[in-house]
Amino acid sequence: MTVKWALACALAACTGGEPAPDPDDPIVCGKGPTVAGIDVSFHQGDIDWPAVRAGGVEFAFIRAADGVDRADPEFARNWGAAGAQGLLRGAYQFFRPAQDPIAQADLMLGMLAGSSGELPPALAVEATGELTPPEIEAAVRAWLDRVRPALGREPILYTGFYFWRDEVGAPDLTSSPLWHAQYTSAACPRIAPPWRDWAFWQHSNTGRVAGIAVDVDLDIWNGTREELASFAAR
């Protein structure tokens, strides 16, 4: 894994002209090649998945649920249609820490009973529910401990630098691959400690792709197509 800290990235023009961050901040450049993907929910409306695939999108994270009582109404259709086009799929759940994490996990697992997808499931950790960092960490761990043995693979964690550091307390959950959220002109993201590498980067929430009439989140995989296929096959 290639990790370049702030000074090295500055020398490589990784900051895209933005002010140089603190040298201790984990600015982590990609390994080189990347693969284009998106993440969607019912907010994207009626998606033309053949057009999405023809436009060069190769993987998609598809929202299964928001918390424990809001299954995404478009999940089943998006899941089936994306799979029919050969996209590598991963389900994600928007996490509500104040709600029962086991019930949230079981909701998503039930929705994946027919097919768990090619990519590991992801937990979007970006809300506090007015809980303390230790309480949020405990809830995240409970969700992970429920999903991991049920599907036999390590779930992905989606979060941003400041949220993980300030609201969750930066616990070491780096056994879960990082799906990093940061919308920036910089070439290299500033990832949440204590991760030292990222698997996916959500780099825009205002992207446009063929087959979707509204803005959509854009993501990249940190590696080649072959490496993504290998990751999906674990």
Sequence and secondary structure as in RCSB ss.txt:
>XXXX:A:sequence
MTVKWALACALAACTGGEPAPDPDDPIVCGKGPTVAGIDVSFHQGDIDWPAVRAGGVEFAFIRAADGVDRADPEF
ARNWGAAGAQGLLRGAYQFFRPAQDPIAQADLMLGMLAGSSGELPPALAVEATGELTPPEIEAAVRAWLDRVRPA
LGREPILYTGFYFWRDEVGAPDLTSSPLWHAQYTSAACPRIAPPWRDWAFWQHSNTGRVAGIAVDVDLDIWNGTR
EELASFAAR
>XXXX:A:secstr
     HHHHHHTTTTTTS    TTS B    S EEEEEEE GGG S  HHHHHHTT  EEEEEEEETTTEE TTH
HHHHHHHHHTT EEEEEEE  TTS HHHHHHHHHHHTSS   SS  EEE    TT  HHHHHHHHHHHHHHHHHH
HTS  EEEE HHIIIIII     TTS EEEE   S SS B  TT    SEEEEEEEE  TT SS EEEEEEES H
HHHHHHHT 
